[in-house]
């Protein structure tokens, strides 16, 4: 199940030495899966009251001084880039950009909560010895979100974030979780009352969810308590994915405010949130969870069409076009190779369905379908399309 081995066999991702360690390239199949995940991610975020932001990959040194990254995180950042006698840094996080968007004008309590998300690519220096496939990289895309809310809205927002996190993870086929609550460390910053309110809200939300959890006393970051959500994969291993993190530092550093119903300025609560963690790490976990045999809705190729002989190619081309018009990712294997070799290749590539077309199928109008599990079914084309469409739309982990 090693995602590095499967990634190479299935042509899902590359880490070319010429580019540099920890920097990932997605060829077409990996790119297709990422597009599917991102399309689903965006649709669900819009449906759940989020707006999508896009921000630059670099920022002036001054920005990272204000945020505190140069003071606390510089060893994990890439060296500065000097342009026009100014220093820029590749961003290690997306947060400051979202904060500046918030501060672009005066905010009222009537606007809150604001839920802003981004598939933002960040860059962090990792020692070469700890780089590991997709699981530990130097350039990665966080499914980042920041929620700005009033103290009164905090509990409802945390409840909704946890529900949303579990929904997303379950959709991708993860059904077992462990929750960890990390509380105030000795070197915490910010107002103690806010810490206590935030910790109580996190604990209350976890209690209401009914999920088993453990408390990591003093394990929170210096800027806020957090919930970590770990999933269990198909062979029982735990993976850290989702995080819900309070931040009491950045609102103060950037002097974030909103005008309350009393006409006075107040500091909003800021919640960092990542559902998948990072795309790269999530993809690595997903590959190992399914051993490369993805559910149909995530499979880069859903149907391989295999003609028995060259004389069947024209019929198969029409079949390929018809399936694609139905938004089914079909691929015609028209190579001049033996049919059994093509079937074997499709099985090695873990394609969910293979349609075998010979004289009999052309005459009868039925399709001979072979599943990657080895099962074979003869059915009408209409029945096959209806069946696969249902499997895709329901995001089922089953083939039929």
C-alpha positions in Angstrom: 0.0 0.0 0.0 3.0 2.3 -0.1 1.8 5.4 -1.9 5.2 6.0 -3.3 5.2 2.6 -5.1 1.6 2.9 -6.1 2.1 6.5 -7.3 4.7 5.4 -9.7 2.9 2.3 -10.9 -0.4 4.2 -11.5 1.3 7.4 -12.8 -0.3 9.6 -10.1 2.5 11.9 -9.0 6.2 12.6 -9.6 9.0 14.3 -7.5 11.7 14.9 -10.1 15.2 15.5 -8.8 15.6 18.2 -11.4 12.9 20.3 -9.6 14.1 19.7 -6.1 13.2 17.5 -3.1 9.7 17.7 -1.7 8.2 19.5 -4.7 5.4 17.5 -6.4 4.3 17.3 -10.1 0.9 15.8 -10.9 0.7 14.1 -14.3 -2.7 13.8 -16.0 -4.2 11.1 -13.8 -3.1 12.7 -10.6 -4.2 16.0 -11.9 -7.6 14.6 -12.8 -8.1 13.3 -9.2 -7.1 16.6 -7.7 -9.5 18.4 -10.0 -12.3 16.1 -8.9 -11.5 16.7 -5.3 -11.2 20.5 -5.7 -14.5 20.7 -7.6 -16.3 18.8 -4.8 -14.5 20.9 -2.2 -15.6 24.2 -3.8 -19.2 23.1 -4.3 -19.5 22.0 -0.7 -17.9 25.2 0.6 -20.2 27.4 -1.3 -23.2 25.4 -0.2 -22.0 25.7 3.5 -21.7 29.5 3.5 -18.0 29.9 2.6 -16.5 32.3 0.1 -13.3 31.4 -1.8 -10.2 33.6 -1.8 -7.1 33.6 -4.0 -3.9 35.1 -2.6 -0.2 35.6 -3.8 2.5 33.1 -3.2 4.9 35.6 -1.8 4.8 38.6 0.5 7.0 41.4 1.8 9.2 40.7 4.9 7.2 43.3 6.7 4.1 41.2 6.5 5.8 38.2 8.1 7.3 40.4 10.8 3.8 41.6 11.7 2.4 38.1 11.7 5.3 36.9 13.9 6.4 34.2 11.4 9.9 35.7 11.0 10.2 35.8 14.8 8.9 32.3 15.5 9.0 30.4 12.3 11.9 31.6 10.2 13.9 28.4 10.3 10.9 26.7 8.4 10.8 29.4 5.7 12.6 29.7 2.5 15.4 32.3 2.1 14.2 35.7 1.1 14.0 37.0 -2.5 15.3 40.5 -3.0 13.5 42.6 -5.7 13.8 46.4 -6.0 15.8 46.4 -2.8 12.9 44.8 -0.9 12.8 41.4 0.7 10.0 39.0 -0.2 9.3 35.5 1.3 7.5 32.5 -0.1 4.4 32.2 2.1 4.5 29.5 4.7 0.8 30.1 5.6 -2.2 31.8 4.1 -3.5 33.5 7.2 -2.0 37.1 6.9 -3.5 37.5 3.4 -7.0 36.6 4.6 -6.6 39.1 7.5 -5.6 41.9 5.2 -8.7 41.1 3.1 -10.8 41.4 6.3 -9.1 44.7 7.1 -9.7 46.2 3.7 -12.7 48.1 5.2 -14.6 48.6 8.4 -16.5 45.5 9.5 -19.8 45.4 11.4 -21.1 42.7 13.7 -23.9 42.4 11.2 -21.5 40.9 8.6 -20.2 38.2 10.9 -19.5 35.4 10.8 -17.2 35.5 7.7 -16.1 32.1 6.4 -13.3 32.5 3.9 -11.5 29.5 2.4 -8.7 29.0 0.0 -6.8 26.1 -1.7 -3.6 28.0 -1.0 -0.1 26.6 -1.9 2.5 27.3 0.8 6.2 26.6 1.0 8.0 25.4 4.1 11.6 24.3 4.4 11.9 20.6 5.6 15.3 18.9 6.0 15.9 16.5 3.1 16.1 13.5 5.5 12.5 13.9 6.6 10.9 14.2 3.1 8.6 11.3 2.4 6.6 11.0 -0.8 3.5 13.0 -0.5 3.3 12.8 3.2 6.2 15.2 4.0 6.9 17.8 1.3 8.2 21.4 0.9 5.5 22.8 -1.3 1.9 21.9 -0.6 -1.6 23.1 -0.9 -3.7 23.6 2.2 -7.4 23.6 2.2 -7.3 26.5 4.5 -10.2 28.5 5.9 -10.5 31.3 8.4 -13.7 32.1 10.3 -14.1 35.5 11.8 -16.9 35.7 14.3 -18.2 37.3 17.5 -17.9 35.6 20.9 -21.6 34.8 20.8 -21.2 33.0 17.5 -18.2 30.9 18.5 -20.0 27.8 19.7 -22.2 27.5 16.7 -19.3 28.0 14.3 -17.2 25.3 16.0 -20.1 22.9 16.0 -20.6 23.5 12.3 -16.9 23.1 11.4 -16.8 19.7 13.2 -19.9 18.5 11.4 -18.6 19.7 8.0 -15.2 18.1 8.7 -16.8 14.7 9.4 -19.1 15.0 6.4 -16.2 15.6 4.1 -14.1 12.8 5.5 -17.0 10.3 5.4 -17.6 11.2 1.8 -14.1 10.1 1.0 -14.7 6.8 2.7 -13.2 7.4 6.2 -15.5 6.1 8.9 -13.4 5.9 12.0 -12.0 8.9 13.9 -10.2 9.9 17.0 -10.4 13.4 18.4 -7.7 15.2 20.4 -8.3 18.4 22.4 -5.1 20.4 23.0 -5.3 23.0 25.8 -3.4 26.1 27.0 0.4 25.7 27.3 2.6 27.6 29.8 3.8 30.0 27.2 0.3 31.0 26.0 -0.4 34.5 24.7 -3.6 36.5 24.8 -6.4 37.0 27.3 -6.9 34.1 29.8 -10.7 34.5 29.7 -10.7 34.1 25.9 -8.6 30.9 26.3 -11.0 29.5 28.8 -14.0 30.3 26.7 -12.5 28.7 23.6 -11.4 25.6 25.4 -14.9 25.2 26.9 -16.5 25.7 23.5 -14.2 23.0 21.9 -14.9 20.6 24.7 -18.6 21.2 24.6 -18.8 20.6 20.8 -16.8 17.4 21.1 -19.0 16.1 23.9 -22.1 16.9 21.9 -20.7 15.0 18.9 -20.5 11.8 20.9 -17.0 11.1 19.5 -14.4 9.6 21.8 -11.6 12.0 22.5 -8.4 12.5 24.5 -7.2 15.7 26.1 -3.6 16.8 25.6 -3.2 19.1 28.6 -0.9 22.0 27.6 -0.5 20.7 24.1 -2.1 23.7 22.3 -0.1 26.2 20.3 1.0 29.3 22.1 -1.7 31.3 20.2 -4.7 29.1 20.8 -6.3 25.7 21.7 -7.3 23.3 19.0 -9.0 20.1 17.9 -7.1 17.6 15.9 -9.1 15.0 14.0 -7.3 11.8 13.1 -8.8 9.2 10.7 -8.3 5.4 10.7 -7.5 3.9 7.3 -8.4 0.5 5.8 -5.6 -1.3 7.7 -6.1 0.5 11.1 -3.4 3.2 10.8 -4.1 6.7 12.2 -3.6 9.8 10.1 -3.8 13.5 11.1 -6.0 15.4 8.7 -8.5 17.9 10.0 -7.6 20.7 12.4 -9.8 23.4 14.1 -7.5 26.0 15.7 -8.2 29.2 17.7 -5.8 32.1 17.2 -5.6 34.9 19.7 -2.3 36.3 18.4 -3.0 37.4 14.8 -6.1 39.4 15.5 -4.0 41.4 18.0 -0.9 41.7 15.8 -3.0 43.0 12.9 -5.3 45.1 15.1 -8.5 43.4 13.7 -11.8 44.9 14.8 -15.5 45.0 14.1 -18.1 47.5 15.2 -20.5 45.9 17.7 -24.1 46.7 18.3 -22.9 49.1 21.0 -21.1 51.2 18.4 -17.8 50.3 19.9 -14.8 48.4 18.3 -14.3 44.8 19.4 -11.8 42.2 18.4 -13.2 39.2 16.5 -12.5 35.6 17.3 -10.4 33.9 14.6 -10.6 30.2 13.9 -8.2 28.5 11.5 -9.6 25.4 9.9 -8.3 22.7 7.5 -10.5 19.8 6.5 -8.1 17.7 4.4 -5.0 19.2 5.9 -3.0 19.6 2.8 -3.9 18.2 -0.7 -0.6 16.3 -1.0 -0.8 14.6 2.4 -4.5 13.8 1.9 -3.7 12.3 -1.6 -1.0 10.1 -0.1 -3.4 8.9 2.6 -6.1 8.3 0.1 -3.8 6.2 -2.1 -2.8 4.0 0.8 -6.4 3.8 2.2 -7.7 2.4 -1.2 -4.4 0.8 -2.3 -4.9 2.8 -5.5 -8.3 1.2 -6.3 -10.2 4.5 -5.9 -14.0 4.7 -5.7 -15.6 5.2 -9.1 -16.3 8.9 -8.6 -12.6 9.5 -7.9 -11.1 7.2 -10.5 -9.2 9.2 -13.2 -10.4 6.6 -15.8 -13.7 5.0 -15.0 -14.2 2.8 -18.0 -11.7 1.2 -20.3 -13.2 0.2 -23.7 -11.4 -2.8 -25.2 -12.0 -3.9 -28.8 -11.4 -7.6 -29.5 -10.0 -6.7 -32.9 -9.2 -3.7 -35.0 -12.5 -4.0 -36.9 -14.3 -3.1 -33.7 -12.5 0.2 -33.3 -15.0 2.4 -35.0 -17.9 1.1 -33.0 -15.8 1.6 -29.8 -15.0 5.2 -30.7 -18.7 5.9 -30.9 -19.2 4.2 -27.5 -16.4 6.2 -26.0 -18.0 9.4 -27.2 -21.4 8.5 -25.9 -20.1 7.7 -22.5 -18.1 10.9 -22.3 -21.3 12.9 -23.2 -22.8 11.3 -20.1 -19.8 12.7 -18.0 -18.3 9.2 -17.7 -14.5 9.2 -18.0 -14.0 6.6 -20.7 -10.9 5.6 -22.5 -10.6 3.6 -25.7 -7.6 1.3 -25.7 -7.1 1.0 -29.5 -3.5 -0.3 -29.4 -2.7 -3.2 -31.7 -2.2 -5.6 -28.7 -3.9 -8.8 -27.7 -7.2 -8.3 -25.8 -6.0 -10.2 -22.8 -3.0 -8.0 -22.5 -5.3 -4.9 -22.5 -7.5 -6.4 -19.9 -4.5 -7.2 -17.7 -3.2 -3.6 -18.2 -6.5 -2.1 -17.1 -6.6 -4.4 -14.0 -3.1 -3.3 -13.1 -4.2 0.3 -13.5 -7.2 -0.5 -11.2 -9.8 0.8 -13.7 -13.2 0.1 -12.2 -14.9 -1.1 -15.4 -13.8 -2.7 -18.7 -16.2 -3.0 -21.6 -15.2 -5.7 -24.0 -16.5 -5.3 -27.6 -16.5 -8.0 -30.2 -18.8 -9.2 -33.0 -21.4 -10.4 -30.5 -21.7 -7.1 -28.7 -21.9 -5.1 -31.9 -24.7 -7.3 -33.2 -26.7 -7.6 -29.9 -26.4 -4.0 -28.7 -25.4 -5.3 -25.2 -22.1 -4.6 -23.5 -19.9 -7.1 -21.9 -18.7 -5.5 -18.7 -15.8 -6.8 -16.6 -15.3 -5.3 -13.1 -11.8 -4.8 -11.7 -12.8 -7.4 -9.1 -13.0 -10.0 -11.9 -16.8 -10.2 -12.0 -18.4 -10.2 -15.5 -21.8 -8.8 -16.5 -23.7 -8.7 -19.8 -26.3 -5.9 -19.9 -27.7 -3.2 -22.2 -25.7 0.0 -22.6 -28.6 2.0 -21.1 -28.6 -0.2 -18.0 -24.8 0.1 -17.6 -24.9 3.9 -17.9 -27.7 4.1 -15.4 -25.8 1.9 -13.0 -22.5 3.7 -13.2 -24.2 7.1 -13.0 -25.9 6.2 -9.8 -22.6 4.9 -8.3 -20.8 8.1 -9.3 -23.6 10.4 -8.1 -23.9 8.7 -4.7 -20.1 8.6 -4.3 -20.4 4.9 -3.5 -17.3 2.9 -2.6 -19.0 -0.1 -4.3 -18.9 -0.8 -8.0 -22.6 -1.7 -8.4 
